[in-house]
Amino acid sequence: MNSRFRYIFFCIIEYLLAFSAKVETLLFEYEMFSDYKPSNSFDEYFINNLNSRPEIFSPLLMSLDRMGLEELNRNHDAAKKLLLRHGATFRLNDTGAKGTERILPFDPLPRIVSKKDWLVLERGLIQRLEAIDLFLNDIYGPQLILKDGIIPRSLIESSDGWRPQMMNANLPLGRWCHVSGLDLIRDKKGEWLVLEDNLRCPSGVAYFLENRLVMKRIFPNLFSGKIVKPIDDYPSYLLRTLRELATWTDTPKIVLLTPGIFNSAYFEHSYLAQEMGIQLVQGHDLICNDNYVYLKTTSGLERVDVIYRRIDDDFLDPKNFRPDSMLGVSGLLEAAKINRVAIANAPGTGIADDKMIYSFVPKIIKYYLSEEPIINNVKTYLCHSDKERDFVLRNLSKLVVKSVSEAGGYGMLIGPHSTTNEINDFALKIRNNPRNFIAQPTLELSTVPSLCDGEIYPCHVDLRPYILRGKNTWVSPGGLTRVALKKGSLVVNSSQGGGCKDTWVVGD
């Protein structure tokens, strides 16, 4: 071999060795994740060959690598003890009337959303809530959307969330949805989609705030550098939103109405009341006189202007809804309808929670705003339609079927993970009550590395941002990421074995 070819040969070998070393560095740059194997879904930390996603992940991944898996597990144990000391528990009603008090499973590996992505999501959430508020004002008023045939009247009037008692209500600022939590997912292509709208009494925000407090102890250097967008001011924004609803006074009396200590979200009720500096009350603490609402105190009755209610419509007012309710306040509805008390969220918002009505939200956006949705829905099949019901029944083993009025992961069939008997039982339920069910494709939800039993593996996640609407609209940066901590599970609900993560919005 002459000298020229020998030189070229050795240059090629040197290049190949350098390239091989570079690939090896990319694969094992972060030792903590050397055994991590992303699933077929869109993984939010890594792409092919475990290359990390854009540079926004570098500070976190370097911190994790310096920390090591052993220390991360120690921090995880400390975090659980801290959450227990703070009382960050939820009640799982599985063992009788009193249920079981549990810590919401917490995962210390945060979910990261770029600021660029977040700005799009923020605009999409504001757009969606604006359209839904216009929709609620319309269906409880002139009902133009029904007269124009955009939504069948029968679907509205047959919904469990429909409250005809709220017709022609005069609400402060024309707002119905003051505190909302919309559930978002990313599919296998990384596209953000709206999975559900939660507009009555959305929960989880206390865990969202507590998770951040814990994460600040685990990764103090990242927070001191202002890499992560803060969320600590949520209670201040919530209090401001509630104050703005009392349009008749500058010094409103605000209370948080809870069902009591045995409610699954009682920790959140007491937490938010304390953070806002308002009183936590139950139905028996309030009384209605002459269409005004009063708080019973040792010095007499004190007028209440705003009620942040954490009680479902059915139990809110025994005079107008369930007469056997011991949780609500008799006469509350009349006071709300004539603007003598503001209720957040307004009774009747549950009609837009209905998963059947969810499927019409893109049309609702176009009807009221003349805009295309910024965030799309998941493809949805309506079982009340003969054609779509036939398709669903033929494909139950491939679809996710949901009851339109259930929450918390109940009333749901995940076809690929169900037995033949379960599928047959659901087919019968659909035939007997088609209005009560919708179906969606079984999506491959995006995954995020998660810590469970001392190991790191990919888990499916969703995201619940919180939107506050008073005179203006404010969207929490990030939100509560719920995570399916059982390997391979798609169910993120705490009642079904799910947990939660902190969500970081980062970037310039």
Backbone torsions as a table, in degrees:
resi	resn	phi	psi	omega
1	MET	NA	122.5	-178.6
2	ASN	-71.7	167.8	-172.6
3	SER	-62.9	-34.6	-178.5
4	ARG	-65.3	-47.7	-178.9
5	PHE	-69.6	-33.5	177.4
6	ARG	-62.0	-40.2	179.0
7	TYR	-63.8	-46.0	179.4
8	ILE	-62.5	-41.7	-178.8
9	PHE	-60.0	-48.3	-178.2
10	PHE	-68.4	-29.4	175.3
11	CYS	-65.2	-42.2	179.1
12	ILE	-63.9	-44.6	179.4
13	ILE	-60.9	-42.9	179.8
14	GLU	-62.6	-40.6	178.9
15	TYR	-64.2	-44.8	-179.2
16	LEU	-63.8	-39.5	178.7
17	LEU	-65.6	-40.7	178.8
18	ALA	-64.7	-42.5	179.5
19	PHE	-63.8	-41.6	178.5
20	SER	-61.6	-41.7	179.1
21	ALA	-64.3	-37.6	179.5
22	LYS	-64.7	-44.2	178.1
23	VAL	-61.4	-43.1	-179.7
24	GLU	-63.4	-37.9	178.3
25	THR	-63.7	-41.8	179.6
26	LEU	-64.1	-40.7	-177.1
27	LEU	-68.8	-36.3	-172.6
28	PHE	-121.9	25.0	179.5
29	GLU	-59.6	-37.0	-179.5
30	TYR	-113.8	102.9	-173.0
31	GLU	-59.1	-35.2	-178.1
32	MET	-58.2	-28.2	-176.0
33	PHE	-106.4	16.7	-175.9
34	SER	-63.1	-27.2	179.0
35	ASP	-101.4	4.6	-176.8
36	TYR	-74.9	130.0	-178.0
37	LYS	-125.4	99.0	177.5
38	PRO	-57.8	145.5	179.1
39	SER	-79.2	-168.5	179.7
40	ASN	-74.3	-10.3	179.9
41	SER	-75.6	175.3	174.0
42	PHE	-73.9	114.1	177.8
43	ASP	-91.9	131.6	-172.1
44	GLU	-84.6	-9.7	175.5
45	TYR	-98.2	-41.5	-168.8
46	PHE	-128.0	151.9	170.2
47	ILE	-110.8	-162.3	-176.2
48	ASN	-51.7	144.0	177.6
49	ASN	61.3	23.6	177.8
50	LEU	62.0	26.5	169.9
51	ASN	-72.2	131.6	-179.3
52	SER	-71.7	154.4	176.9
53	ARG	-71.5	-175.1	-166.1
54	PRO	-46.3	169.9	-170.6
55	GLU	-57.1	-14.1	178.9
56	ILE	-63.6	-19.1	-179.4
57	PHE	-85.8	-18.6	-171.0
58	SER	-57.4	-48.3	-180.0
59	PRO	-58.7	-40.9	180.0
60	LEU	-66.3	-49.3	-175.7
61	LEU	-64.3	-37.3	177.0
62	MET	-66.4	-40.5	177.8
63	SER	-63.0	-42.7	178.6
64	LEU	-62.9	-42.1	-177.7
65	ASP	-66.7	-38.8	176.6
66	ARG	-66.0	-35.0	-178.7
67	MET	-69.4	-46.1	-177.9
68	GLY	83.4	156.3	-174.9
69	LEU	-65.6	-37.6	-178.2
70	GLU	-63.4	-46.3	179.7
71	GLU	-68.4	-36.2	177.5
72	LEU	-60.3	-40.7	177.7
73	ASN	-65.4	-37.6	177.0
74	ARG	-64.9	-42.8	178.0
75	ASN	-63.8	-35.8	178.3
76	HIS	-62.3	-44.7	178.5
77	ASP	-63.2	-40.4	178.8
78	ALA	-65.5	-37.5	179.4
79	ALA	-63.3	-42.1	179.5
80	LYS	-63.0	-39.2	178.1
81	LYS	-66.9	-37.6	178.9
82	LEU	-65.4	-42.9	178.5
83	LEU	-63.2	-37.3	178.2
84	LEU	-65.9	-42.0	178.5
85	ARG	-62.9	-35.5	179.2
86	HIS	-78.1	-7.6	-179.7
87	GLY	77.3	22.4	-177.2
88	ALA	-78.8	72.6	-176.9
89	THR	-121.5	167.3	171.4
90	PHE	-133.7	155.5	-176.7
91	ARG	-101.6	120.4	177.4
92	LEU	-98.6	112.7	-173.6
93	ASN	-82.8	72.8	-176.8
94	ASP	-121.5	-1.7	-176.7
95	THR	-133.6	51.0	179.0
96	GLY	96.9	-168.7	-171.7
97	ALA	-63.4	-34.0	-174.7
98	LYS	-87.2	-19.4	176.4
99	GLY	67.8	-171.6	-177.6
100	THR	-119.7	130.5	179.1
101	GLU	-88.8	125.8	-177.0
102	ARG	-136.1	152.5	169.8
103	ILE	-76.1	135.2	174.4
104	LEU	-67.3	119.7	-178.4
105	PRO	-52.7	130.0	-174.1
106	PHE	-118.4	132.3	179.1
107	ASP	-108.9	130.0	-173.2
108	PRO	-84.4	-4.4	178.2
109	LEU	-90.4	110.7	-171.9
110	PRO	-71.8	158.5	170.6
111	ARG	-94.1	138.4	-176.4
112	ILE	-116.3	131.0	175.8
113	VAL	-122.5	128.6	179.8
114	SER	-69.8	152.2	178.4
115	LYS	-60.8	-35.5	178.9
116	LYS	-60.5	-47.8	177.0
117	ASP	-62.5	-41.0	-174.1
118	TRP	-64.9	-38.8	-179.9
119	LEU	-60.7	-37.1	177.0
120	VAL	-68.5	-45.0	179.4
121	LEU	-61.5	-41.9	-179.4
122	GLU	-59.2	-46.3	178.5
123	ARG	-63.4	-39.3	-179.9
124	GLY	-66.9	-38.1	179.2
125	LEU	-68.3	-42.7	178.5
126	ILE	-63.5	-42.9	178.3
127	GLN	-58.9	-45.8	-176.5
128	ARG	-64.7	-43.7	-179.2
129	LEU	-69.1	-35.1	176.9
130	GLU	-62.0	-44.3	179.8
131	ALA	-66.3	-40.5	-179.3
132	ILE	-65.7	-39.9	176.4
133	ASP	-61.6	-42.2	177.3
134	LEU	-63.8	-37.8	177.9
135	PHE	-62.8	-45.6	-179.3
136	LEU	-66.3	-41.1	175.5
137	ASN	-59.4	-34.9	-177.4
138	ASP	-75.8	-50.5	-174.5
139	ILE	-70.4	-23.1	173.6
140	TYR	-95.5	13.1	177.8
141	GLY	-135.0	-114.6	-174.3
142	PRO	-73.3	-18.6	177.2
143	GLN	59.6	42.1	-179.3
144	LEU	-64.2	-36.5	-177.8
145	ILE	-66.0	-28.4	176.6
146	LEU	-78.3	-41.5	179.5
147	LYS	-64.6	-30.4	178.9
148	ASP	-85.6	-0.2	173.3
149	GLY	75.5	18.4	179.4
150	ILE	-72.7	-38.6	176.2
151	ILE	-127.9	132.7	177.6
152	PRO	-63.1	133.7	178.7
153	ARG	-57.0	-35.1	-177.6
154	SER	-61.5	-33.2	179.9
155	LEU	-71.0	-32.9	177.1
156	ILE	-70.4	-51.6	-172.2
157	GLU	-74.5	-14.7	177.5
158	SER	-97.3	0.9	-177.8
159	SER	-77.8	142.3	175.6
160	ASP	-64.4	-21.4	-178.9
161	GLY	-89.4	-5.8	-178.6
162	TRP	-72.8	128.4	180.0
163	ARG	-126.0	88.1	-179.6
164	PRO	-60.1	-19.4	177.3
165	GLN	-62.0	-18.0	-177.8
166	MET	-93.0	5.2	178.5
167	MET	-57.2	135.5	177.0
168	ASN	61.6	27.3	175.9
169	ALA	-68.6	142.5	178.0
170	ASN	-105.7	97.2	-172.5
171	LEU	-100.6	146.8	178.8
172	PRO	-58.4	132.8	177.2
173	LEU	63.4	6.6	-176.9
174	GLY	66.3	20.2	-177.1
175	ARG	-97.5	140.1	173.6
176	TRP	-111.9	-44.5	-175.1
177	CYS	-101.1	96.8	-177.5
178	HIS	-92.0	-33.4	179.8
179	VAL	-130.1	112.6	-175.7
180	SER	-127.4	150.9	174.8
181	GLY	-135.0	104.3	-177.1
182	LEU	-96.5	133.3	-178.4
183	ASP	-90.0	122.6	-179.3
184	LEU	-114.0	151.0	173.8
185	ILE	-134.7	165.0	168.3
186	ARG	-117.1	135.2	-179.5
187	ASP	-88.1	-171.7	-174.5
188	LYS	-67.9	-12.9	174.8
189	LYS	-95.5	-3.8	-178.5
190	GLY	88.6	6.0	-179.7
191	GLU	-78.6	135.6	176.9
192	TRP	-80.0	137.2	179.4
193	LEU	-137.7	150.8	172.5
194	VAL	-86.1	124.6	179.5
195	LEU	-93.4	-42.7	-178.8
196	GLU	-151.7	155.8	171.9
197	ASP	-109.0	126.9	177.6
198	ASN	-115.1	108.1	-167.1
199	LEU	-127.1	-1.3	179.9
200	ARG	-92.4	-73.0	-179.6
201	CYS	-134.9	66.2	-176.4
202	PRO	-61.4	135.3	-175.8
203	SER	-113.1	174.4	173.5
204	GLY	106.2	-10.7	-173.3
205	VAL	-67.8	-29.9	178.9
206	ALA	-65.7	-37.4	177.9
207	TYR	-69.8	-36.2	175.0
208	PHE	-56.5	-43.7	-179.3
209	LEU	-76.0	-40.2	179.7
210	GLU	-66.2	-38.5	178.4
211	ASN	-57.5	-40.6	-179.1
212	ARG	-65.5	-40.6	178.0
213	LEU	-59.0	-41.5	179.5
214	VAL	-67.2	-43.2	-177.7
215	MET	-65.4	-30.2	177.7
216	LYS	-64.7	-27.0	177.3
217	ARG	-79.4	-31.7	-178.2
218	ILE	-79.5	-40.3	-177.0
219	PHE	-124.6	59.6	-174.8
220	PRO	-61.8	-32.1	-176.9
221	ASN	-68.2	-32.0	-179.9
222	LEU	-71.6	-34.6	-179.3
223	PHE	-79.0	-33.5	179.1
224	SER	-67.2	-26.2	178.9
225	GLY	-84.9	5.5	178.2
226	LYS	57.4	32.8	177.2
227	ILE	-73.5	-33.7	-173.8
228	VAL	-104.0	133.3	-179.6
229	LYS	-67.7	129.9	-175.1
230	PRO	-73.8	155.4	179.2
231	ILE	-128.2	0.8	-170.9
232	ASP	-60.5	-20.6	-175.3
233	ASP	-87.7	10.7	178.1
234	TYR	-55.2	-50.6	-179.6
235	PRO	-57.3	-35.6	178.5
236	SER	-66.0	-42.5	177.9
237	TYR	-66.2	-37.9	178.5
238	LEU	-64.1	-45.0	179.5
239	LEU	-62.4	-42.6	178.4
240	ARG	-61.7	-41.7	178.6
241	THR	-60.2	-45.6	-178.9
242	LEU	-65.6	-40.1	178.8
243	ARG	-62.1	-39.2	-176.8
244	GLU	-66.3	-18.9	179.5
245	LEU	-74.2	-23.2	179.0
246	ALA	-86.2	77.9	-174.1
247	THR	-70.6	-9.8	-175.6
248	TRP	-97.2	-2.9	-179.5
249	THR	-151.7	152.4	176.2
250	ASP	-91.8	-10.1	-178.2
251	THR	-128.8	67.6	-174.5
252	PRO	-71.7	147.8	170.8
253	LYS	-92.2	120.8	-175.6
254	ILE	-119.3	137.4	175.8
255	VAL	-132.5	157.0	173.2
256	LEU	-108.1	120.0	-176.4
257	LEU	-94.9	116.4	-177.9
258	THR	-114.5	151.0	173.2
259	PRO	-71.0	-19.7	179.3
260	GLY	127.2	-178.2	-169.5
261	ILE	-68.0	-20.1	-178.2
262	PHE	-89.0	1.1	175.4
263	ASN	-73.3	144.7	-175.8
264	SER	-62.1	-25.2	-177.1
265	ALA	-107.5	22.5	-175.8
266	TYR	-60.6	-36.7	177.0
267	PHE	-54.9	-44.0	-179.2
268	GLU	-65.3	-40.4	-179.9
269	HIS	-60.0	-49.1	-178.1
270	SER	-69.0	-36.5	179.7
271	TYR	-61.8	-49.4	-177.0
272	LEU	-68.3	-39.4	177.8
273	ALA	-60.5	-42.6	-179.9
274	GLN	-66.8	-43.6	-178.3
275	GLU	-64.7	-34.5	-179.8
276	MET	-87.2	-12.3	-178.4
277	GLY	72.2	33.5	178.0
278	ILE	-116.8	166.1	-177.3
279	GLN	-82.3	139.6	173.6
280	LEU	-94.4	120.8	-173.8
281	VAL	-129.6	162.3	171.0
282	GLN	-115.8	170.0	-174.4
283	GLY	-54.4	-38.4	-177.0
284	HIS	-72.2	-9.1	177.0
285	ASP	-83.9	-10.2	-175.3
286	LEU	-117.3	156.8	176.9
287	ILE	-148.5	146.5	176.2
288	CYS	-105.3	129.4	173.7
289	ASN	-133.1	126.8	177.2
290	ASP	52.8	39.5	178.4
291	ASN	64.8	21.8	169.0
292	TYR	-114.8	155.1	179.7
293	VAL	-109.6	135.9	-178.1
294	TYR	-128.7	148.4	172.4
295	LEU	-97.4	130.7	177.3
296	LYS	-77.2	123.7	178.2
297	THR	-128.8	168.7	179.9
298	THR	-67.5	-17.9	179.5
299	SER	-105.6	13.7	178.2
300	GLY	117.6	-166.6	-178.2
301	LEU	-86.6	138.0	178.2
302	GLU	-122.6	126.1	-176.3
303	ARG	-64.8	138.6	176.9
304	VAL	-107.4	132.6	-178.1
305	ASP	-101.8	-35.0	-176.0
306	VAL	-135.6	133.6	176.3
307	ILE	-118.9	115.8	170.3
308	TYR	-88.2	100.1	-171.5
309	ARG	-92.1	138.9	173.7
310	ARG	-120.8	37.6	178.4
311	ILE	-123.9	136.7	179.0
312	ASP	-65.1	156.0	-178.8
313	ASP	-48.7	-45.5	-173.7
314	ASP	-54.9	-31.6	-173.3
315	PHE	-105.4	5.0	-170.6
316	LEU	-77.3	-33.3	-174.3
317	ASP	-149.4	102.0	-176.9
318	PRO	-64.2	-19.5	178.3
319	LYS	-73.0	-33.1	-174.3
320	ASN	-112.4	-20.5	-179.7
321	PHE	-118.5	-121.9	-178.2
322	ARG	-74.6	117.8	-177.2
323	PRO	-69.3	-16.6	-178.9
324	ASP	-91.8	4.5	-177.3
325	SER	-69.4	132.6	175.3
326	MET	-106.1	6.6	-172.3
327	LEU	-101.6	-24.4	-171.5
328	GLY	-98.5	-158.9	-176.3
329	VAL	-132.4	119.4	-178.1
330	SER	-66.2	127.8	179.6
331	GLY	92.4	0.4	-176.5
332	LEU	-63.0	-35.9	-176.0
333	LEU	-63.7	-44.1	-179.9
334	GLU	-60.4	-40.4	179.2
335	ALA	-63.9	-38.8	-179.3
336	ALA	-69.9	-38.7	-174.8
337	LYS	-68.0	-26.2	-179.1
338	ILE	-106.6	17.9	170.0
339	ASN	70.0	32.4	175.7
340	ARG	-101.8	-9.2	169.3
341	VAL	-150.9	144.1	176.1
342	ALA	-103.1	134.8	178.5
343	ILE	-117.3	125.2	177.3
344	ALA	-114.0	122.0	-9.3
345	ASN	-80.5	158.9	-176.6
346	ALA	-62.9	143.8	171.3
347	PRO	-56.1	141.1	179.3
348	GLY	101.2	-12.5	179.0
349	THR	-65.6	-18.5	-178.0
350	GLY	-60.7	-20.2	177.5
351	ILE	-61.3	-34.1	178.9
352	ALA	-83.0	-10.0	171.8
353	ASP	-78.1	-22.9	-177.0
354	ASP	-56.9	126.3	-176.0
355	LYS	-67.1	-18.9	173.6
356	MET	-72.6	-44.0	179.2
357	ILE	-67.7	-32.9	175.4
358	TYR	-49.3	-39.8	-176.1
359	SER	-65.5	-18.9	-179.2
360	PHE	-94.2	-2.8	-174.6
361	VAL	-59.5	-39.9	175.3
362	PRO	-56.6	-39.1	176.8
363	LYS	-69.6	-35.2	178.0
364	ILE	-63.1	-42.0	178.3
365	ILE	-62.3	-45.3	-178.9
366	LYS	-67.4	-37.0	-176.7
367	TYR	-67.3	-46.3	-173.8
368	TYR	-92.0	-29.3	-174.5
369	LEU	-111.9	-10.7	-176.8
370	SER	55.4	41.6	-179.6
371	GLU	-131.6	156.1	170.8
372	GLU	-82.3	146.1	178.3
373	PRO	-61.1	135.3	176.3
374	ILE	-76.7	-36.5	175.0
375	ILE	-116.1	124.5	-176.9
376	ASN	-79.7	160.6	170.2
377	ASN	-79.6	163.6	164.6
378	VAL	-74.8	140.5	175.8
379	LYS	-52.5	128.9	-173.4
380	THR	-132.0	134.5	176.5
381	TYR	-105.7	131.5	-176.4
382	LEU	-98.9	116.2	-174.6
383	CYS	-72.6	-12.3	176.5
384	HIS	-73.5	-17.9	177.2
385	SER	-84.7	128.0	-177.3
386	ASP	-56.1	-46.6	-176.6
387	LYS	-64.8	-46.6	-177.6
388	GLU	-71.5	-34.0	177.0
389	ARG	-63.4	-41.7	178.5
390	ASP	-60.7	-41.9	178.1
391	PHE	-62.0	-44.4	-178.9
392	VAL	-62.0	-46.6	-178.0
393	LEU	-63.1	-32.5	179.3
394	ARG	-77.0	-17.9	-172.9
395	ASN	-125.7	26.9	-176.9
396	LEU	-58.0	-31.5	-177.7
397	SER	-71.3	-11.0	-177.7
398	LYS	-110.9	-10.3	-169.8
399	LEU	-111.2	163.0	167.0
400	VAL	-102.0	125.0	-179.9
401	VAL	-111.9	134.1	-176.8
402	LYS	-128.6	142.3	168.4
403	SER	-73.6	136.0	-171.5
404	VAL	-68.6	-19.6	-174.8
405	SER	-114.9	-0.9	-179.7
406	GLU	-86.6	160.8	176.9
407	ALA	-143.3	174.2	176.1
408	GLY	74.1	17.7	-179.9
409	GLY	83.4	5.1	178.6
410	TYR	-90.1	162.1	178.2
411	GLY	64.0	34.8	-172.8
412	MET	-131.7	144.4	174.9
413	LEU	-120.9	125.3	172.1
414	ILE	-103.7	98.2	-169.9
415	GLY	-49.4	-52.6	-176.9
416	PRO	-62.6	-19.9	-178.3
417	HIS	-107.0	15.1	-174.3
418	SER	-111.4	155.6	177.4
419	THR	-82.5	166.9	178.0
420	THR	-60.8	-39.9	179.5
421	ASN	-64.4	-41.4	178.9
422	GLU	-63.7	-39.8	178.5
423	ILE	-65.7	-42.7	179.2
424	ASN	-64.8	-39.4	178.4
425	ASP	-63.1	-41.0	-179.9
426	PHE	-69.3	-35.9	177.6
427	ALA	-59.4	-40.3	178.7
428	LEU	-66.4	-41.5	178.4
429	LYS	-61.1	-41.6	-179.3
430	ILE	-65.0	-44.1	-180.0
431	ARG	-63.7	-37.0	-177.1
432	ASN	-75.4	-29.8	-176.6
433	ASN	-147.3	70.8	-174.9
434	PRO	-62.1	-30.3	179.7
435	ARG	-61.7	-21.4	-173.3
436	ASN	-87.4	1.1	-173.1
437	PHE	-135.7	143.7	168.3
438	ILE	-126.4	164.7	177.5
439	ALA	-136.1	150.5	179.4
440	GLN	-138.7	156.5	175.3
441	PRO	-60.8	151.9	173.9
442	THR	-78.3	100.8	-174.7
443	LEU	-83.0	147.1	170.5
444	GLU	-86.3	93.5	-179.3
445	LEU	-63.6	150.4	177.4
446	SER	-62.1	158.3	-179.4
447	THR	-119.4	155.6	175.9
448	VAL	-136.4	138.5	175.8
449	PRO	-54.9	136.3	-177.1
450	SER	-138.8	151.8	-177.6
451	LEU	-104.4	123.2	178.0
452	CYS	-150.6	129.9	-178.5
453	ASP	54.2	38.2	174.6
454	GLY	80.4	-0.5	-178.1
455	GLU	-117.2	158.0	176.4
456	ILE	-110.1	125.0	178.0
457	TYR	-148.5	161.5	-177.0
458	PRO	-73.6	131.6	177.5
459	CYS	-126.6	146.5	179.7
460	HIS	-76.4	146.4	-174.8
461	VAL	-138.5	157.1	163.4
462	ASP	-128.0	-175.7	-177.1
463	LEU	-142.8	131.3	176.5
464	ARG	-118.2	93.1	172.3
465	PRO	-75.5	154.4	179.6
466	TYR	-111.4	132.4	-176.1
467	ILE	-119.9	126.3	179.8
468	LEU	-110.6	131.5	-176.7
469	ARG	-131.6	105.1	169.6
470	GLY	-115.1	-117.2	173.3
471	LYS	-69.9	-30.0	176.7
472	ASN	-127.0	175.9	179.4
473	THR	-115.8	133.4	177.4
474	TRP	-127.3	134.2	179.7
475	VAL	-114.7	128.4	178.8
476	SER	-62.6	133.5	177.4
477	PRO	-68.1	112.4	-175.8
478	GLY	90.2	-121.5	-177.5
479	GLY	141.3	-168.7	-179.8
480	LEU	-87.8	112.6	171.7
481	THR	-86.0	120.3	176.1
482	ARG	-98.3	139.4	-171.6
483	VAL	-129.1	135.8	176.9
484	ALA	-83.4	96.8	-171.9
485	LEU	-79.4	-5.8	172.4
486	LYS	-86.2	131.0	-177.4
487	LYS	-55.4	126.9	177.3
488	GLY	83.2	-8.9	-176.7
489	SER	-74.4	149.3	175.4
490	LEU	-108.3	-1.4	-174.9
491	VAL	-97.5	116.9	-174.8
492	VAL	-98.2	-8.1	-174.0
493	ASN	-64.8	139.2	-179.6
494	SER	-60.5	-33.7	179.7
495	SER	-69.8	-12.5	-178.0
496	GLN	-117.2	22.7	176.2
497	GLY	95.3	7.7	179.9
498	GLY	-84.7	168.6	177.6
499	GLY	-134.9	-156.3	-177.4
500	CYS	-146.9	160.6	177.7
501	LYS	-131.3	158.7	167.2
502	ASP	-77.8	147.1	179.9
503	THR	-117.4	123.9	-176.8
504	TRP	-107.8	122.8	169.7
505	VAL	-95.5	117.2	-173.4
506	VAL	-130.2	162.8	178.0
507	GLY	126.0	172.7	-179.1
508	ASP	-67.0	NA	NA
